[in-house]
Amino acid sequence: MRAAAVFAGLGMLTAFAGASDVHAEDTRTLAKFLSSCNGDWKTCRDNLHDYTYAASSQGMICMPKDLSMKEAVSQEFDWLRNVGAQKEEINSGNVEDAEWAAVSTLWPCANATNAQTAER
């Protein structure tokens, strides 16, 4: 599954990031992750950035060329918040699964000719 490859890539990123209440692997559910974002937006944003960057770098998602990583993180956060509020199974489910659902829904690779590889 593609999510497994993203998780493997993120494992290396998070190994260097240190412990924090906002890291997805520490919170388990989307609800807890989003709640922790209220207290520490920078760490939350960094987590979403790293996830999106890894998925894009590995060619698992295809972001539009004119979309900045900052805008992508904002769109991913909005998607997670909105879908989490509408669907309890997403909100109470694993945050990494929710992140994968967000990025793969927002930027599928159906039209790779208009896509970019992630740039930090």
MOPAC internal coordinates of N, CA, C and O (Angstrom, degrees):
PM7 1SCF
backbone

  N    0.0000 0     0.00 0     0.00 0    0    0    0
  C    1.4538 1     0.00 0     0.00 0    1    0    0
  C    1.5300 1   109.30 1     0.00 0    2    1    0
  O    1.2310 1   120.90 1   -35.07 1    3    2    1
  N    1.3056 1   115.89 1   144.93 1    3    2    1
  C    1.4588 1   120.42 1  -178.03 1    5    3    2
  C    1.5175 1   112.03 1   -62.87 1    6    5    3
  O    1.2310 1   120.41 1   143.53 1    7    6    5
  N    1.3110 1   116.82 1   -36.47 1    7    6    5
  C    1.4620 1   119.64 1  -178.98 1    9    7    6
  C    1.5276 1   110.58 1   -59.40 1   10    9    7
  O    1.2310 1   119.83 1   144.70 1   11   10    9
  N    1.3134 1   117.94 1   -35.30 1   11   10    9
  C    1.4625 1   121.07 1  -179.97 1   13   11   10
  C    1.5212 1   110.76 1   -63.03 1   14   13   11
  O    1.2310 1   120.07 1   140.94 1   15   14   13
  N    1.3130 1   117.48 1   -39.06 1   15   14   13
  C    1.4599 1   120.30 1   178.55 1   17   15   14
  C    1.5226 1   110.99 1   -68.11 1   18   17   15
  O    1.2310 1   120.60 1   141.40 1   19   18   17
  N    1.3311 1   116.46 1   -38.60 1   19   18   17
  C    1.4678 1   119.55 1   177.11 1   21   19   18
  C    1.5230 1   109.26 1   -64.06 1   22   21   19
  O    1.2310 1   120.55 1   136.72 1   23   22   21
  N    1.3227 1   116.56 1   -43.28 1   23   22   21
  C    1.4618 1   120.17 1   179.53 1   25   23   22
  C    1.5219 1   110.93 1   -61.02 1   26   25   23
  O    1.2310 1   120.31 1   140.67 1   27   26   25
  N    1.3165 1   117.02 1   -39.33 1   27   26   25
  C    1.4658 1   120.34 1   179.06 1   29   27   26
  C    1.5214 1   110.18 1   -63.31 1   30   29   27
  O    1.2310 1   120.44 1   135.74 1   31   30   29
  N    1.3121 1   116.76 1   -44.26 1   31   30   29
  C    1.4582 1   120.76 1   177.33 1   33   31   30
  C    1.5095 1   111.93 1   -64.31 1   34   33   31
  O    1.2310 1   120.77 1   141.12 1   35   34   33
  N    1.3156 1   116.13 1   -38.88 1   35   34   33
  C    1.4566 1   119.77 1   179.28 1   37   35   34
  C    1.5206 1   111.79 1   -71.29 1   38   37   35
  O    1.2310 1   120.24 1   151.28 1   39   38   37
  N    1.3136 1   117.15 1   -28.72 1   39   38   37
  C    1.4607 1   119.98 1   177.94 1   41   39   38
  C    1.5066 1   111.19 1   -57.79 1   42   41   39
  O    1.2310 1   120.57 1   139.42 1   43   42   41
  N    1.3110 1   116.52 1   -40.58 1   43   42   41
  C    1.4606 1   120.42 1   178.44 1   45   43   42
  C    1.5270 1   110.25 1   -68.09 1   46   45   43
  O    1.2310 1   120.27 1   139.83 1   47   46   45
  N    1.3258 1   117.09 1   -40.17 1   47   46   45
  C    1.4673 1   120.23 1   179.71 1   49   47   46
  C    1.5235 1   111.47 1   -65.35 1   50   49   47
  O    1.2310 1   120.41 1   135.01 1   51   50   49
  N    1.3240 1   116.82 1   -44.99 1   51   50   49
  C    1.4568 1   119.72 1  -176.79 1   53   51   50
  C    1.5151 1   112.44 1   -73.82 1   54   53   51
  O    1.2310 1   119.88 1   157.50 1   55   54   53
  N    1.3097 1   117.83 1   -22.50 1   55   54   53
  C    1.4661 1   119.76 1   177.13 1   57   55   54
  C    1.5254 1   110.70 1   -61.51 1   58   57   55
  O    1.2310 1   120.69 1   148.69 1   59   58   57
  N    1.3193 1   116.29 1   -31.31 1   59   58   57
  C    1.4610 1   121.13 1   179.91 1   61   59   58
  C    1.5180 1   112.83 1   -90.96 1   62   61   59
  O    1.2310 1   119.93 1   168.14 1   63   62   61
  N    1.3083 1   117.74 1   -11.86 1   63   62   61
  C    1.4569 1   120.99 1  -173.21 1   65   63   62
  C    1.5194 1   113.34 1   -80.95 1   66   65   63
  O    1.2310 1   119.15 1   159.02 1   67   66   65
  N    1.3145 1   119.23 1   -20.98 1   67   66   65
  C    1.4481 1   120.90 1  -178.56 1   69   67   66
  C    1.5118 1   111.05 1    84.70 1   70   69   67
  O    1.2310 1   120.63 1    -4.73 1   71   70   69
  N    1.3093 1   116.39 1   175.27 1   71   70   69
  C    1.4673 1   121.66 1  -178.02 1   73   71   70
  C    1.5155 1   110.50 1   -84.03 1   74   73   71
  O    1.2310 1   121.03 1   -38.04 1   75   74   73
  N    1.3167 1   115.64 1   141.96 1   75   74   73
  C    1.4581 1   122.12 1   176.70 1   77   75   74
  C    1.5132 1   108.41 1  -159.38 1   78   77   75
  O    1.2310 1   120.79 1   -28.40 1   79   78   77
  N    1.3249 1   116.10 1   151.60 1   79   78   77
  C    1.4518 1   120.47 1   179.11 1   81   79   78
  C    1.5212 1   112.40 1   -68.13 1   82   81   79
  O    1.2310 1   119.45 1   162.69 1   83   82   81
  N    1.3131 1   118.65 1   -17.31 1   83   82   81
  C    1.4472 1   121.44 1  -173.67 1   85   83   82
  C    1.5154 1   113.14 1   -93.68 1   86   85   83
  O    1.2310 1   118.96 1   161.70 1   87   86   85
  N    1.3090 1   119.58 1   -18.30 1   87   86   85
  C    1.4581 1   120.78 1  -178.16 1   89   87   86
  C    1.5191 1   110.49 1   -58.98 1   90   89   87
  O    1.2310 1   121.34 1   -44.11 1   91   90   89
  N    1.3082 1   115.04 1   135.89 1   91   90   89
  C    1.4582 1   121.39 1  -175.87 1   93   91   90
  C    1.5229 1   112.46 1   -55.88 1   94   93   91
  O    1.2310 1   120.12 1   139.44 1   95   94   93
  N    1.3174 1   117.38 1   -40.56 1   95   94   93
  C    1.4499 1   118.88 1  -176.52 1   97   95   94
  C    1.5251 1   112.98 1   -68.81 1   98   97   95
  O    1.2310 1   120.31 1   163.31 1   99   98   97
  N    1.3175 1   117.01 1   -16.69 1   99   98   97
  C    1.4633 1   120.50 1   179.21 1  101   99   98
  C    1.5229 1   112.70 1   -91.31 1  102  101   99
  O    1.2310 1   119.29 1   160.32 1  103  102  101
  N    1.3095 1   118.97 1   -19.68 1  103  102  101
  C    1.4509 1   120.81 1  -172.39 1  105  103  102
  C    1.5147 1   114.24 1   -99.63 1  106  105  103
  O    1.2310 1   119.82 1   154.83 1  107  106  105
  N    1.2745 1   117.96 1   -25.17 1  107  106  105
  C    1.4578 1   125.93 1   176.73 1  109  107  106
  C    1.5218 1   115.31 1    72.13 1  110  109  107
  O    1.2310 1   118.44 1   127.34 1  111  110  109
  N    1.3322 1   120.58 1   -52.66 1  111  110  109
  C    1.4530 1   120.04 1  -177.84 1  113  111  110
  C    1.5190 1   110.76 1  -105.58 1  114  113  111
  O    1.2310 1   121.20 1   -24.70 1  115  114  113
  N    1.3209 1   115.31 1   155.30 1  115  114  113
  C    1.4563 1   120.04 1   176.46 1  117  115  114
  C    1.5174 1   110.11 1   -61.67 1  118  117  115
  O    1.2310 1   119.79 1   138.69 1  119  118  117
  N    1.3196 1   118.00 1   -41.31 1  119  118  117
  C    1.4709 1   121.34 1  -179.28 1  121  119  118
  C    1.5251 1   111.33 1   -57.38 1  122  121  119
  O    1.2310 1   120.23 1   134.66 1  123  122  121
  N    1.3208 1   117.16 1   -45.34 1  123  122  121
  C    1.4692 1   120.50 1   179.41 1  125  123  122
  C    1.5207 1   111.35 1   -67.14 1  126  125  123
  O    1.2310 1   120.74 1   140.50 1  127  126  125
  N    1.3339 1   116.20 1   -39.50 1  127  126  125
  C    1.4548 1   120.16 1   178.51 1  129  127  126
  C    1.5338 1   110.65 1   -61.77 1  130  129  127
  O    1.2310 1   120.45 1   130.76 1  131  130  129
  N    1.3265 1   116.75 1   -49.24 1  131  130  129
  C    1.4666 1   120.51 1  -179.35 1  133  131  130
  C    1.5230 1   111.28 1   -63.38 1  134  133  131
  O    1.2310 1   120.51 1   141.80 1  135  134  133
  N    1.3191 1   116.63 1   -38.20 1  135  134  133
  C    1.4664 1   120.33 1   177.71 1  137  135  134
  C    1.5208 1   111.00 1   -63.10 1  138  137  135
  O    1.2310 1   120.55 1   138.12 1  139  138  137
  N    1.3220 1   116.56 1   -41.88 1  139  138  137
  C    1.4588 1   120.06 1  -179.79 1  141  139  138
  C    1.5308 1   111.24 1   -68.38 1  142  141  139
  O    1.2310 1   120.16 1   155.50 1  143  142  141
  N    1.3230 1   117.30 1   -24.50 1  143  142  141
  C    1.4716 1   120.74 1   177.43 1  145  143  142
  C    1.5244 1   111.70 1   -65.24 1  146  145  143
  O    1.2310 1   120.20 1   152.46 1  147  146  145
  N    1.3165 1   117.23 1   -27.54 1  147  146  145
  C    1.4649 1   120.44 1   178.33 1  149  147  146
  C    1.5188 1   111.62 1   -63.20 1  150  149  147
  O    1.2310 1   120.10 1   148.21 1  151  150  149
  N    1.3232 1   117.41 1   -31.79 1  151  150  149
  C    1.4560 1   121.51 1  -178.29 1  153  151  150
  C    1.5178 1   114.39 1   -93.51 1  154  153  151
  O    1.2310 1   120.19 1   160.01 1  155  154  153
  N    1.3254 1   117.24 1   -19.99 1  155  154  153
  C    1.4651 1   120.38 1  -175.53 1  157  155  154
  C    1.5258 1   109.51 1  -148.06 1  158  157  155
  O    1.2310 1   120.49 1  -104.83 1  159  158  157
  N    1.3183 1   116.68 1    75.17 1  159  158  157
  C    1.4534 1   121.03 1  -176.28 1  161  159  158
  C    1.5213 1   112.04 1   -64.13 1  162  161  159
  O    1.2310 1   119.57 1   143.32 1  163  162  161
  N    1.3206 1   118.42 1   -36.68 1  163  162  161
  C    1.4665 1   120.34 1  -177.75 1  165  163  162
  C    1.5288 1   111.05 1   -61.01 1  166  165  163
  O    1.2310 1   120.07 1   132.15 1  167  166  165
  N    1.3096 1   117.47 1   -47.85 1  167  166  165
  C    1.4658 1   120.61 1  -179.56 1  169  167  166
  C    1.5229 1   110.18 1   -67.29 1  170  169  167
  O    1.2310 1   120.61 1   142.53 1  171  170  169
  N    1.3215 1   116.44 1   -37.47 1  171  170  169
  C    1.4617 1   121.04 1   177.06 1  173  171  170
  C    1.5249 1   109.76 1   -61.79 1  174  173  171
  O    1.2310 1   120.60 1   131.11 1  175  174  173
  N    1.3120 1   116.46 1   -48.89 1  175  174  173
  C    1.4656 1   122.31 1   179.29 1  177  175  174
  C    1.5338 1   110.33 1   -59.74 1  178  177  175
  O    1.2310 1   120.59 1   137.43 1  179  178  177
  N    1.3320 1   116.48 1   -42.57 1  179  178  177
  C    1.4651 1   120.34 1   179.24 1  181  179  178
  C    1.5281 1   111.38 1   -61.71 1  182  181  179
  O    1.2310 1   120.74 1   139.65 1  183  182  181
  N    1.3344 1   116.20 1   -40.35 1  183  182  181
  C    1.4625 1   120.17 1   178.71 1  185  183  182
  C    1.5201 1   110.75 1   -63.45 1  186  185  183
  O    1.2310 1   120.30 1   133.34 1  187  186  185
  N    1.3222 1   117.04 1   -46.66 1  187  186  185
  C    1.4633 1   120.99 1   179.62 1  189  187  186
  C    1.5346 1   110.61 1   -64.54 1  190  189  187
  O    1.2310 1   120.64 1   140.63 1  191  190  189
  N    1.3151 1   116.39 1   -39.37 1  191  190  189
  C    1.4684 1   121.17 1   177.50 1  193  191  190
  C    1.5251 1   109.99 1   -60.01 1  194  193  191
  O    1.2310 1   120.46 1   129.44 1  195  194  193
  N    1.3334 1   116.72 1   -50.56 1  195  194  193
  C    1.4625 1   120.73 1  -177.90 1  197  195  194
  C    1.5223 1   111.60 1   -60.90 1  198  197  195
  O    1.2310 1   120.48 1   139.49 1  199  198  197
  N    1.3375 1   116.70 1   -40.51 1  199  198  197
  C    1.4626 1   120.61 1  -179.97 1  201  199  198
  C    1.5287 1   110.32 1   -64.49 1  202  201  199
  O    1.2310 1   120.79 1   131.56 1  203  202  201
  N    1.3337 1   116.09 1   -48.44 1  203  202  201
  C    1.4587 1   121.25 1  -178.59 1  205  203  202
  C    1.5191 1   111.04 1   -65.21 1  206  205  203
  O    1.2310 1   120.77 1   138.19 1  207  206  205
  N    1.3166 1   116.14 1   -41.81 1  207  206  205
  C    1.4642 1   121.01 1   178.70 1  209  207  206
  C    1.5331 1   110.49 1   -61.16 1  210  209  207
  O    1.2310 1   120.26 1   134.00 1  211  210  209
  N    1.3225 1   117.12 1   -46.00 1  211  210  209
  C    1.4665 1   120.69 1  -179.21 1  213  211  210
  C    1.5303 1   110.69 1   -62.64 1  214  213  211
  O    1.2310 1   120.33 1   134.65 1  215  214  213
  N    1.3233 1   116.97 1   -45.35 1  215  214  213
  C    1.4646 1   120.25 1  -179.22 1  217  215  214
  C    1.5320 1   111.04 1   -63.58 1  218  217  215
  O    1.2310 1   120.56 1   139.23 1  219  218  217
  N    1.3124 1   116.54 1   -40.77 1  219  218  217
  C    1.4617 1   120.54 1   179.64 1  221  219  218
  C    1.5309 1   111.33 1   -70.22 1  222  221  219
  O    1.2310 1   120.51 1   135.64 1  223  222  221
  N    1.3140 1   116.62 1   -44.36 1  223  222  221
  C    1.4707 1   121.05 1  -179.69 1  225  223  222
  C    1.5169 1   112.07 1   -61.22 1  226  225  223
  O    1.2310 1   120.72 1   147.18 1  227  226  225
  N    1.3206 1   116.22 1   -32.82 1  227  226  225
  C    1.4621 1   120.78 1  -179.59 1  229  227  226
  C    1.5285 1   112.00 1   -86.35 1  230  229  227
  O    1.2310 1   120.36 1  -177.08 1  231  230  229
  N    1.3315 1   116.91 1     2.92 1  231  230  229
  C    1.4603 1   120.98 1   177.92 1  233  231  230
  C    1.5108 1   114.15 1    73.62 1  234  233  231
  O    1.2310 1   119.87 1  -160.48 1  235  234  233
  N    1.3040 1   117.85 1    19.52 1  235  234  233
  C    1.4567 1   121.74 1  -178.43 1  237  235  234
  C    1.5202 1   112.62 1   -85.99 1  238  237  235
  O    1.2310 1   120.61 1   157.69 1  239  238  237
  N    1.3084 1   116.43 1   -22.31 1  239  238  237
  C    1.4600 1   122.64 1   174.29 1  241  239  238
  C    1.5162 1   107.64 1  -131.97 1  242  241  239
  O    1.2310 1   120.77 1   -20.03 1  243  242  241
  N    1.3102 1   116.13 1   159.97 1  243  242  241
  C    1.4678 1   120.68 1  -177.82 1  245  243  242
  C    1.5272 1   108.89 1  -130.66 1  246  245  243
  O    1.2310 1   121.46 1   -85.59 1  247  246  245
  N    1.3095 1   114.80 1    94.41 1  247  246  245
  C    1.4640 1   120.37 1  -179.86 1  249  247  246
  C    1.5265 1   109.57 1   -76.63 1  250  249  247
  O    1.2310 1   119.84 1   -32.75 1  251  250  249
  N    1.3301 1   117.91 1   147.25 1  251  250  249
  C    1.4728 1   119.94 1   175.65 1  253  251  250
  C    1.5287 1   110.57 1   -59.97 1  254  253  251
  O    1.2310 1   120.78 1   -33.13 1  255  254  253
  N    1.3065 1   116.11 1   146.87 1  255  254  253
  C    1.4649 1   121.35 1  -177.70 1  257  255  254
  C    1.5187 1   112.97 1   -59.65 1  258  257  255
  O    1.2310 1   120.29 1   147.83 1  259  258  257
  N    1.3266 1   117.05 1   -32.17 1  259  258  257
  C    1.4583 1   120.32 1  -176.63 1  261  259  258
  C    1.5288 1   114.05 1   -90.37 1  262  261  259
  O    1.2310 1   119.93 1  -172.96 1  263  262  261
  N    1.3247 1   117.73 1     7.04 1  263  262  261
  C    1.4616 1   121.99 1  -179.77 1  265  263  262
  C    1.5277 1   109.94 1   -95.04 1  266  265  263
  O    1.2310 1   120.42 1   -60.43 1  267  266  265
  N    1.3232 1   116.81 1   119.57 1  267  266  265
  C    1.4634 1   119.79 1   177.84 1  269  267  266
  C    1.5317 1   109.37 1   -76.24 1  270  269  267
  O    1.2310 1   120.99 1   -20.24 1  271  270  269
  N    1.3191 1   115.72 1   159.76 1  271  270  269
  C    1.4558 1   119.91 1   178.43 1  273  271  270
  C    1.5309 1   109.88 1   -63.30 1  274  273  271
  O    1.2310 1   119.93 1   143.84 1  275  274  273
  N    1.3198 1   117.74 1   -36.16 1  275  274  273
  C    1.4628 1   121.46 1   177.70 1  277  275  274
  C    1.5326 1   110.74 1   -61.05 1  278  277  275
  O    1.2310 1   120.77 1   135.64 1  279  278  277
  N    1.3266 1   116.14 1   -44.36 1  279  278  277
  C    1.4675 1   120.19 1   177.71 1  281  279  278
  C    1.5280 1   110.85 1   -66.41 1  282  281  279
  O    1.2310 1   120.40 1   142.04 1  283  282  281
  N    1.3170 1   116.85 1   -37.96 1  283  282  281
  C    1.4628 1   120.91 1   179.35 1  285  283  282
  C    1.5234 1   110.73 1   -62.96 1  286  285  283
  O    1.2310 1   120.54 1   136.34 1  287  286  285
  N    1.3203 1   116.57 1   -43.66 1  287  286  285
  C    1.4642 1   120.75 1   178.95 1  289  287  286
  C    1.5282 1   110.07 1   -62.01 1  290  289  287
  O    1.2310 1   120.55 1   137.72 1  291  290  289
  N    1.3050 1   116.56 1   -42.28 1  291  290  289
  C    1.4644 1   120.54 1   178.58 1  293  291  290
  C    1.5292 1   110.96 1   -62.93 1  294  293  291
  O    1.2310 1   120.14 1   137.02 1  295  294  293
  N    1.3305 1   117.33 1   -42.98 1  295  294  293
  C    1.4603 1   120.95 1   178.34 1  297  295  294
  C    1.5277 1   111.35 1   -65.47 1  298  297  295
  O    1.2310 1   120.58 1   139.34 1  299  298  297
  N    1.3246 1   116.50 1   -40.66 1  299  298  297
  C    1.4658 1   119.81 1   178.81 1  301  299  298
  C    1.5317 1   110.31 1   -63.97 1  302  301  299
  O    1.2310 1   120.46 1   135.12 1  303  302  301
  N    1.3282 1   116.72 1   -44.88 1  303  302  301
  C    1.4639 1   119.95 1   179.11 1  305  303  302
  C    1.5244 1   110.88 1   -61.00 1  306  305  303
  O    1.2310 1   120.17 1   134.94 1  307  306  305
  N    1.3308 1   117.29 1   -45.06 1  307  306  305
  C    1.4722 1   120.88 1   178.48 1  309  307  306
  C    1.5291 1   110.87 1   -60.38 1  310  309  307
  O    1.2310 1   120.29 1   137.93 1  311  310  309
  N    1.3403 1   117.05 1   -42.07 1  311  310  309
  C    1.4612 1   120.68 1   179.07 1  313  311  310
  C    1.5261 1   110.32 1   -62.18 1  314  313  311
  O    1.2310 1   120.64 1   132.64 1  315  314  313
  N    1.3247 1   116.39 1   -47.36 1  315  314  313
  C    1.4664 1   120.45 1  -179.69 1  317  315  314
  C    1.5241 1   111.32 1   -60.20 1  318  317  315
  O    1.2310 1   120.64 1   135.17 1  319  318  317
  N    1.3086 1   116.38 1   -44.83 1  319  318  317
  C    1.4672 1   121.02 1  -179.26 1  321  319  318
  C    1.5271 1   110.59 1   -65.05 1  322  321  319
  O    1.2310 1   119.93 1   133.17 1  323  322  321
  N    1.3299 1   117.74 1   -46.83 1  323  322  321
  C    1.4650 1   121.00 1  -177.33 1  325  323  322
  C    1.5232 1   112.52 1   -68.24 1  326  325  323
  O    1.2310 1   120.33 1   131.73 1  327  326  325
  N    1.3155 1   116.98 1   -48.27 1  327  326  325
  C    1.4678 1   120.10 1  -178.82 1  329  327  326
  C    1.5251 1   110.11 1   -68.83 1  330  329  327
  O    1.2310 1   120.30 1   141.81 1  331  330  329
  N    1.3375 1   117.02 1   -38.19 1  331  330  329
  C    1.4665 1   119.98 1   176.60 1  333  331  330
  C    1.5171 1   111.87 1   -60.27 1  334  333  331
  O    1.2310 1   120.15 1   142.82 1  335  334  333
  N    1.3271 1   117.33 1   -37.18 1  335  334  333
  C    1.4657 1   121.28 1   179.00 1  337  335  334
  C    1.5293 1   111.62 1   -70.98 1  338  337  335
  O    1.2310 1   120.35 1   151.20 1  339  338  337
  N    1.3244 1   116.93 1   -28.80 1  339  338  337
  C    1.4650 1   121.26 1  -177.48 1  341  339  338
  C    1.5248 1   113.42 1   -89.25 1  342  341  339
  O    1.2310 1   120.16 1   151.00 1  343  342  341
  N    1.3228 1   117.30 1   -29.00 1  343  342  341
  C    1.4659 1   120.70 1  -173.64 1  345  343  342
  C    1.5237 1   110.20 1  -126.51 1  346  345  343
  O    1.2310 1   120.98 1   -72.04 1  347  346  345
  N    1.3106 1   115.72 1   107.96 1  347  346  345
  C    1.4641 1   120.96 1  -177.86 1  349  347  346
  C    1.5271 1   112.03 1   -60.98 1  350  349  347
  O    1.2310 1   120.07 1   146.36 1  351  350  349
  N    1.3403 1   117.48 1   -33.64 1  351  350  349
  C    1.4705 1   119.09 1  -179.75 1  353  351  350
  C    1.5236 1   111.49 1   -65.40 1  354  353  351
  O    1.2310 1   120.06 1   149.57 1  355  354  353
  N    1.3137 1   117.49 1   -30.43 1  355  354  353
  C    1.4685 1   120.94 1   175.78 1  357  355  354
  C    1.5300 1   109.13 1   -76.14 1  358  357  355
  O    1.2310 1   120.70 1   133.70 1  359  358  357
  N    1.3202 1   116.28 1   -46.30 1  359  358  357
  C    1.4614 1   122.19 1  -177.37 1  361  359  358
  C    1.5290 1   112.34 1   -61.01 1  362  361  359
  O    1.2310 1   120.34 1   140.36 1  363  362  361
  N    1.3157 1   116.96 1   -39.64 1  363  362  361
  C    1.4667 1   120.22 1  -178.73 1  365  363  362
  C    1.5246 1   112.49 1   -93.88 1  366  365  363
  O    1.2310 1   120.64 1  -179.84 1  367  366  365
  N    1.3213 1   116.38 1     0.16 1  367  366  365
  C    1.4614 1   120.80 1  -179.86 1  369  367  366
  C    1.5188 1   112.73 1   -88.40 1  370  369  367
  O    1.2310 1   121.40 1    -1.36 1  371  370  369
  N    1.3039 1   114.93 1   178.64 1  371  370  369
  C    1.4579 1   123.73 1  -178.72 1  373  371  370
  C    1.5268 1   110.65 1   -61.58 1  374  373  371
  O    1.2310 1   120.52 1   -48.73 1  375  374  373
  N    1.3184 1   116.61 1   131.27 1  375  374  373
  C    1.4620 1   120.38 1  -176.87 1  377  375  374
  C    1.5228 1   112.45 1   -65.09 1  378  377  375
  O    1.2310 1   119.22 1   145.41 1  379  378  377
  N    1.3227 1   119.09 1   -34.59 1  379  378  377
  C    1.4587 1   119.63 1   178.73 1  381  379  378
  C    1.5249 1   110.73 1   -65.48 1  382  381  379
  O    1.2310 1   120.31 1   142.71 1  383  382  381
  N    1.3293 1   117.02 1   -37.29 1  383  382  381
  C    1.4631 1   120.01 1   176.05 1  385  383  382
  C    1.5244 1   110.16 1   -64.03 1  386  385  383
  O    1.2310 1   120.27 1   139.89 1  387  386  385
  N    1.3271 1   117.10 1   -40.11 1  387  386  385
  C    1.4624 1   121.20 1   178.68 1  389  387  386
  C    1.5255 1   110.71 1   -66.07 1  390  389  387
  O    1.2310 1   120.39 1   138.78 1  391  390  389
  N    1.3350 1   116.86 1   -41.22 1  391  390  389
  C    1.4647 1   119.79 1   178.02 1  393  391  390
  C    1.5292 1   110.39 1   -62.42 1  394  393  391
  O    1.2310 1   120.22 1   137.41 1  395  394  393
  N    1.3247 1   117.18 1   -42.59 1  395  394  393
  C    1.4567 1   120.12 1   178.45 1  397  395  394
  C    1.5271 1   109.99 1   -63.33 1  398  397  395
  O    1.2310 1   120.02 1   136.53 1  399  398  397
  N    1.3321 1   117.57 1   -43.47 1  399  398  397
  C    1.4601 1   120.86 1   178.25 1  401  399  398
  C    1.5290 1   110.28 1   -58.95 1  402  401  399
  O    1.2310 1   120.50 1   138.96 1  403  402  401
  N    1.3202 1   116.66 1   -41.04 1  403  402  401
  C    1.4649 1   121.05 1  -179.31 1  405  403  402
  C    1.5295 1   111.03 1   -63.92 1  406  405  403
  O    1.2310 1   119.94 1   123.97 1  407  406  405
  N    1.3226 1   117.71 1   -56.03 1  407  406  405
  C    1.4642 1   119.84 1  -174.43 1  409  407  406
  C    1.5219 1   112.38 1   -68.19 1  410  409  407
  O    1.2310 1   120.12 1   144.33 1  411  410  409
  N    1.3252 1   117.38 1   -35.67 1  411  410  409
  C    1.4676 1   119.17 1  -179.40 1  413  411  410
  C    1.5243 1   111.88 1   -75.84 1  414  413  411
  O    1.2310 1   120.19 1   156.11 1  415  414  413
  N    1.3210 1   117.23 1   -23.89 1  415  414  413
  C    1.4602 1   121.14 1   174.94 1  417  415  414
  C    1.5221 1   110.55 1   -79.99 1  418  417  415
  O    1.2310 1   120.85 1   137.06 1  419  418  417
  N    1.3250 1   115.99 1   -42.94 1  419  418  417
  C    1.4604 1   120.64 1  -177.83 1  421  419  418
  C    1.5260 1   112.69 1   -70.45 1  422  421  419
  O    1.2310 1   119.94 1   140.41 1  423  422  421
  N    1.3202 1   117.73 1   -39.59 1  423  422  421
  C    1.4712 1   121.06 1  -172.94 1  425  423  422
  C    1.5311 1   113.05 1  -134.92 1  426  425  423
  O    1.2310 1   120.36 1  -117.99 1  427  426  425
  N    1.3172 1   116.91 1    62.01 1  427  426  425
  C    1.4781 1   118.10 1   176.79 1  429  427  426
  C    1.5318 1   109.71 1   -67.85 1  430  429  427
  O    1.2310 1   120.54 1   -19.66 1  431  430  429
  N    1.2922 1   116.57 1   160.34 1  431  430  429
  C    1.4631 1   121.05 1  -177.50 1  433  431  430
  C    1.5303 1   112.48 1   -94.00 1  434  433  431
  O    1.2310 1   119.70 1  -142.42 1  435  434  433
  N    1.2936 1   118.18 1    37.58 1  435  434  433
  C    1.4612 1   121.73 1   179.22 1  437  435  434
  C    1.5231 1   111.48 1   -66.87 1  438  437  435
  O    1.2310 1   120.28 1   145.30 1  439  438  437
  N    1.3275 1   117.08 1   -34.70 1  439  438  437
  C    1.4571 1   121.16 1  -178.23 1  441  439  438
  C    1.5165 1   108.70 1  -126.64 1  442  441  439
  O    1.2310 1   120.42 1  -104.17 1  443  442  441
  N    1.3005 1   116.80 1    75.83 1  443  442  441
  C    1.4687 1   121.99 1  -174.59 1  445  443  442
  C    1.5188 1   113.16 1   -67.18 1  446  445  443
  O    1.2310 1   118.98 1   165.60 1  447  446  445
  N    1.3155 1   119.55 1   -14.40 1  447  446  445
  C    1.4637 1   119.57 1  -179.63 1  449  447  446
  C    1.5227 1   112.02 1   -70.24 1  450  449  447
  O    1.2310 1   119.81 1   158.90 1  451  450  449
  N    1.3305 1   117.98 1   -21.10 1  451  450  449
  C    1.4566 1   121.20 1   179.04 1  453  451  450
  C    1.5310 1   110.75 1  -105.24 1  454  453  451
  O    1.2310 1   120.54 1  -158.74 1  455  454  453
  N    1.3059 1   116.58 1    21.26 1  455  454  453
  C    1.4594 1   120.53 1  -174.41 1  457  455  454
  C    1.5160 1   111.74 1  -107.46 1  458  457  455
  O    1.2310 1   121.52 1   -18.41 1  459  458  457
  N    1.3126 1   114.69 1   161.59 1  459  458  457
  C    1.4522 1   120.78 1   176.86 1  461  459  458
  C    1.5121 1   109.75 1  -122.93 1  462  461  459
  O    1.2310 1   121.07 1   -22.38 1  463  462  461
  N    1.2988 1   115.55 1   157.62 1  463  462  461
  C    1.4503 1   120.97 1   168.52 1  465  463  462
  C    1.5121 1   106.33 1   -88.95 1  466  465  463
  O    1.2310 1   120.09 1   -35.33 1  467  466  465
  N    1.2926 1   117.44 1   144.67 1  467  466  465
  C    1.4549 1   120.59 1  -175.97 1  469  467  466
  C    1.5181 1   112.23 1   -58.62 1  470  469  467
  O    1.2310 1   121.56 1   -41.11 1  471  470  469
  N    1.2928 1   114.63 1   138.89 1  471  470  469
  C    1.4532 1   121.70 1   172.84 1  473  471  470
  C    1.5055 1   107.28 1  -122.81 1  474  473  471
  O    1.2310 1   120.22 1   -51.13 1  475  474  473
  N    1.2841 1   117.19 1   128.87 1  475  474  473
  C    1.4528 1   121.07 1  -178.93 1  477  475  474
  C    1.4584 1   107.85 1   -70.11 1  478  477  475
  O    1.2310 1   120.10 1   180.00 1  479  478  477

